[in-house]
Amino acid sequence: MSQKIIPNIWFDRNADEAGAFYTDVFPGATAIVGARYPEDVADWQADFAGKTLTVDLVIEGYLLTLINAGDEFRPNPSVSFMLNFDPLRFDGDRDAARARLDETWAKLSDGGSVLMELDEYPFSPRYGWVQDRYGVSWQLLLANPEGDPRPFLIPQLMFCGPVQNKAREAAEYYASLFPDSEVGFIAEYPIQSGPADAGSVMFGEFRLAGQWFSMMDSAVEQGITFTCGVSLEVSVADQDELDHYWDALTTAPEAEVCGWLADRYGVSWQIVPENMGELMKRPGAYEKMMEMKKLIIADF
């Protein structure tokens, strides 16, 4: 699977359970163990020795990595996943698309919490925003079959709190770093809407390395912002490419650990060699990685 940027979602010791849950929610989805903790981990990780480290979840060809870790972080609605139920995916049958949307909503909302009720809105005849039982946020949308096609799953970044009204700036910055990238459609707030300035982003789209993302500036005061609960993993070919993204994105030395960094907007990234699986099979690789900030391929 060729996917340059892979969203990683942090789970509190239940990534395996979550993977099974999502394969039930999404027809055809698969979830397999991507990596395991070594048996000889540090004392503070003893509870994870030999257990699942990551689960590779594939939904409609899109890869998400579920991280099996502790309670240090939780996903929140600053990063959500838009699900486009396009009638074209159902042979043009709008009723079938709506029925699948409603079925997916029922499963995701079971044990979760509703952020925006499933209803008709000016921008869609059927839309809802839900936070599932694991804290992962999903926006379900009945797409317009006359519009340009979009992937089924698109990550969305909501800029709020300390980075309120920074959505357009961030999208333009990210697009300047990756090949095959651009900022696309933007709908602006026509007037001040809560903390969102007139002219800020009500809804926007951008692509990085050919992958679709969307963004918005929140129209409601939020007590959240970006965290390691959802991070964006960038797969790189070599040390030069790793250095390029690391140097361009990192802004907080205290957030640099094991290939993780935080950018100027607080978004968490992991800059990882594409052969990381092979590197981790080398003797002492896990211990070496735990001592690194930026990953140095040669040191493995």
C-alpha positions as CSV (number, residue, x, y, z in Angstrom):
1,M,0.0,0.0,0.0
2,S,1.5,3.3,-1.1
3,Q,0.4,6.0,1.4
4,K,2.8,8.7,2.2
5,I,1.0,10.1,5.3
6,I,-0.6,7.7,7.8
7,P,-2.8,9.0,10.6
8,N,-1.9,7.3,13.9
9,I,-4.5,7.1,16.7
10,W,-3.5,6.6,20.4
11,F,-5.4,3.9,22.4
12,D,-5.3,3.1,26.0
13,R,-4.3,-0.6,26.0
14,N,-7.3,-1.5,23.8
15,A,-6.1,-1.1,20.2
16,D,-6.8,-4.7,19.4
17,E,-10.3,-4.4,20.7
18,A,-10.8,-1.1,18.7
19,G,-9.5,-2.8,15.5
20,A,-12.1,-5.5,15.8
21,F,-14.8,-2.8,16.5
22,Y,-13.9,-0.9,13.4
23,T,-13.9,-4.0,11.2
24,D,-17.5,-4.5,12.3
25,V,-18.4,-0.8,11.6
26,F,-16.9,-0.7,8.1
27,P,-17.7,-3.5,5.7
28,G,-14.6,-4.9,4.1
29,A,-12.2,-3.2,6.6
30,T,-9.3,-5.2,7.9
31,A,-7.3,-5.0,11.1
32,I,-4.0,-6.8,11.7
33,V,-1.2,-6.5,14.2
34,G,1.5,-4.4,12.6
35,A,4.1,-4.6,15.3
36,R,4.6,-5.9,18.8
37,Y,6.6,-4.7,21.8
38,P,9.8,-6.7,22.4
39,E,9.8,-9.0,25.3
40,D,12.7,-7.2,27.0
41,V,11.3,-3.6,27.4
42,A,12.2,-1.1,30.0
43,D,10.7,-1.5,33.5
44,W,8.2,1.3,32.9
45,Q,6.8,-0.6,29.9
46,A,6.8,-4.0,31.5
47,D,3.0,-4.4,31.2
48,F,3.4,-4.2,27.4
49,A,6.1,-6.8,26.9
50,G,5.3,-9.0,23.9
51,K,1.9,-7.3,23.4
52,T,0.5,-5.5,20.4
53,L,2.3,-2.2,19.7
54,T,0.3,-1.2,16.6
55,V,-2.7,-2.4,14.6
56,D,-2.9,-1.6,10.9
57,L,-6.5,-0.7,10.1
58,V,-7.5,-0.4,6.5
59,I,-10.8,1.2,5.6
60,E,-11.7,1.4,1.9
61,G,-8.0,1.2,1.0
62,Y,-7.0,3.9,3.5
63,L,-4.5,2.9,6.2
64,L,-4.8,4.1,9.8
65,T,-2.4,2.9,12.5
66,L,-3.8,2.2,16.0
67,I,-1.2,2.7,18.7
68,N,-1.6,0.4,21.7
69,A,-0.1,2.3,24.6
70,G,-1.0,3.8,28.0
71,D,-3.3,6.6,29.1
72,E,-0.9,9.5,28.4
73,F,-2.9,10.8,25.4
74,R,-6.4,10.6,24.0
75,P,-7.8,11.5,20.6
76,N,-10.1,14.6,20.6
77,P,-12.2,16.4,18.0
78,S,-9.3,18.6,16.9
79,V,-8.6,15.8,14.4
80,S,-11.6,14.0,13.0
81,F,-12.2,11.7,10.1
82,M,-14.7,12.7,7.4
83,L,-16.7,9.9,5.8
84,N,-18.1,10.7,2.4
85,F,-21.1,8.6,1.5
86,D,-21.3,9.3,-2.1
87,P,-24.2,7.8,-4.0
88,L,-21.8,7.1,-6.9
89,R,-20.3,4.4,-4.6
90,F,-23.7,2.8,-4.5
91,D,-24.4,2.8,-8.3
92,G,-26.0,6.2,-7.9
93,D,-28.5,5.0,-5.4
94,R,-28.9,7.9,-2.9
95,D,-31.2,5.9,-0.7
96,A,-28.6,3.1,-0.4
97,A,-25.9,5.7,0.5
98,R,-28.1,7.2,3.1
99,A,-28.9,3.8,4.6
100,R,-25.2,2.9,4.8
101,L,-24.5,6.3,6.5
102,D,-27.3,5.7,9.0
103,E,-26.0,2.2,9.7
104,T,-22.5,3.4,10.2
105,W,-23.7,6.3,12.5
106,A,-25.6,3.8,14.7
107,K,-22.5,1.7,15.2
108,L,-20.1,4.6,15.8
109,S,-22.5,6.3,18.2
110,D,-23.1,3.2,20.3
111,G,-21.2,4.0,23.5
112,G,-20.0,7.3,22.1
113,S,-21.2,10.9,22.2
114,V,-22.9,13.0,19.6
115,L,-21.1,16.3,18.8
116,M,-23.6,17.4,16.0
117,E,-26.9,15.6,15.6
118,L,-27.5,13.5,12.5
119,D,-29.8,15.8,10.5
120,E,-30.2,17.9,7.4
121,Y,-27.9,20.9,7.2
122,P,-27.4,23.7,4.6
123,F,-24.3,21.9,3.3
124,S,-25.7,18.4,3.3
125,P,-29.1,16.6,3.4
126,R,-27.6,14.2,5.9
127,Y,-24.7,14.9,8.2
128,G,-23.6,14.2,11.8
129,W,-20.5,14.4,13.9
130,V,-19.9,11.7,16.5
131,Q,-17.1,10.8,19.0
132,D,-17.1,7.0,19.3
133,R,-16.5,4.9,22.4
134,Y,-12.7,5.3,22.1
135,G,-12.8,9.1,21.7
136,V,-12.2,9.0,17.9
137,S,-14.2,11.7,16.1
138,W,-16.0,11.0,12.8
139,Q,-18.0,13.3,10.5
140,L,-20.5,11.5,8.3
141,L,-21.7,13.2,5.2
142,L,-24.1,12.3,2.4
143,A,-22.1,13.7,-0.5
144,N,-23.4,15.4,-3.6
145,P,-23.3,13.0,-6.5
146,E,-23.0,16.0,-8.9
147,G,-19.8,17.2,-7.2
148,D,-16.2,16.2,-7.8
149,P,-15.5,12.7,-6.3
150,R,-13.7,12.5,-3.0
151,P,-12.1,9.6,-1.1
152,F,-14.4,7.9,1.4
153,L,-12.2,8.8,4.3
154,I,-10.5,12.2,4.7
155,P,-8.7,13.5,7.9
156,Q,-9.8,16.9,9.1
157,L,-7.9,19.3,11.2
158,M,-9.9,21.8,13.4
159,F,-7.9,24.9,14.4
160,C,-9.0,26.2,17.7
161,G,-7.8,27.4,21.1
162,P,-4.2,28.6,20.7
163,V,-4.2,28.2,16.9
164,Q,-7.6,29.6,16.2
165,N,-7.9,31.1,12.7
166,K,-4.7,29.4,11.5
167,A,-6.3,26.8,9.2
168,R,-5.4,28.5,5.9
169,E,-1.9,29.4,7.0
170,A,-1.2,25.9,8.1
171,A,-2.6,24.3,5.0
172,E,-0.5,26.6,2.8
173,Y,2.6,25.8,4.9
174,Y,2.1,22.0,4.8
175,A,1.5,22.2,1.0
176,S,4.8,24.0,0.6
177,L,6.7,21.0,2.2
178,F,5.3,18.0,0.3
179,P,5.4,17.2,-3.4
180,D,2.1,16.9,-5.3
181,S,0.4,19.2,-2.9
182,E,-2.0,22.2,-3.1
183,V,-4.6,24.1,-1.2
184,G,-8.0,23.6,-2.9
185,F,-11.6,24.7,-2.2
186,I,-12.1,27.1,0.8
187,A,-15.4,28.4,2.1
188,E,-14.9,31.4,4.3
189,Y,-16.9,32.6,7.3
190,P,-18.8,35.7,5.8
191,I,-18.9,37.4,9.3
192,Q,-17.4,36.9,12.7
193,S,-18.7,33.5,14.1
194,G,-17.7,33.0,17.7
195,P,-13.9,32.9,17.7
196,A,-13.7,32.5,13.9
197,D,-12.9,35.7,12.2
198,A,-14.7,36.9,9.0
199,G,-12.7,35.4,6.1
200,S,-11.3,32.5,8.1
201,V,-11.9,28.9,7.0
202,M,-15.4,27.5,7.6
203,F,-14.4,24.5,5.5
204,G,-11.4,23.9,3.3
205,E,-9.6,21.2,1.4
206,F,-5.9,20.6,0.7
207,R,-3.8,17.7,-0.6
208,L,-0.4,16.6,0.6
209,A,1.6,14.1,-1.5
210,G,-1.6,13.5,-3.4
211,Q,-3.7,12.7,-0.3
212,W,-6.8,14.6,0.7
213,F,-7.2,16.5,3.9
214,S,-9.7,19.1,5.1
215,M,-9.5,21.9,7.6
216,M,-11.6,24.4,9.5
217,D,-11.4,27.2,12.0
218,S,-13.8,26.5,14.9
219,A,-16.8,28.7,15.2
220,V,-17.1,27.6,18.9
221,E,-14.7,28.3,21.7
222,Q,-13.0,24.9,22.4
223,G,-11.1,23.7,25.4
224,I,-9.0,21.4,23.2
225,T,-6.2,21.6,20.6
226,F,-3.9,19.2,18.8
227,T,-2.2,16.5,20.9
228,C,-0.3,13.2,20.3
229,G,-3.8,11.5,20.5
230,V,-3.7,11.7,16.7
231,S,-0.4,12.1,14.9
232,L,0.5,12.1,11.2
233,E,3.2,9.6,10.3
234,V,5.3,10.5,7.2
235,S,7.0,7.6,5.5
236,V,10.4,8.6,4.0
237,A,12.9,6.9,1.7
238,D,16.2,7.9,3.3
239,Q,17.9,10.1,5.8
240,D,17.9,13.2,3.6
241,E,14.2,13.1,3.2
242,L,13.7,12.4,6.9
243,D,15.9,15.4,7.7
244,H,13.9,17.6,5.2
245,Y,10.6,17.0,7.0
246,W,12.0,17.0,10.5
247,D,13.8,20.3,10.1
248,A,10.8,22.0,8.4
249,L,8.2,20.8,11.0
250,T,9.8,20.6,14.4
251,T,9.4,23.5,16.7
252,A,9.2,22.1,20.3
253,P,12.4,20.3,21.5
254,E,10.5,18.9,24.4
255,A,8.2,17.1,22.0
256,E,11.0,15.4,20.1
257,V,11.1,11.7,21.0
258,C,11.5,8.4,19.0
259,G,10.8,10.2,15.7
260,W,7.9,12.2,17.0
261,L,7.7,16.0,16.8
262,A,5.2,18.9,17.2
263,D,5.0,21.6,14.6
264,R,4.3,25.3,15.0
265,Y,0.5,24.6,15.2
266,G,0.9,21.8,17.8
267,V,0.1,19.1,15.3
268,S,2.1,15.9,16.1
269,W,4.0,14.2,13.3
270,Q,6.2,11.0,13.1
271,I,8.9,11.1,10.5
272,V,9.7,7.4,9.9
273,P,11.8,5.4,7.4
274,E,9.7,3.4,5.0
275,N,11.7,0.3,6.0
276,M,11.1,0.8,9.7
277,G,9.8,-2.8,10.1
278,E,13.1,-4.1,8.8
279,L,15.2,-1.7,11.0
280,M,13.3,-2.8,14.1
281,K,14.3,-6.5,13.5
282,R,18.0,-5.6,14.0
283,P,19.6,-6.4,17.4
284,G,18.9,-3.8,20.0
285,A,16.8,-1.7,17.6
286,Y,14.0,-0.9,20.1
287,E,16.4,0.3,22.8
288,K,18.3,2.4,20.3
289,M,15.1,4.0,19.0
290,M,14.0,4.8,22.6
291,E,17.2,6.9,23.0
292,M,16.6,8.9,19.8
293,K,14.8,12.1,19.1
294,K,15.1,12.4,15.4
295,L,15.6,8.9,14.0
296,I,19.1,8.3,12.6
297,I,18.8,5.4,10.2
298,A,22.5,4.5,10.2
299,D,22.4,4.1,14.0
300,F,20.1,1.2,13.8
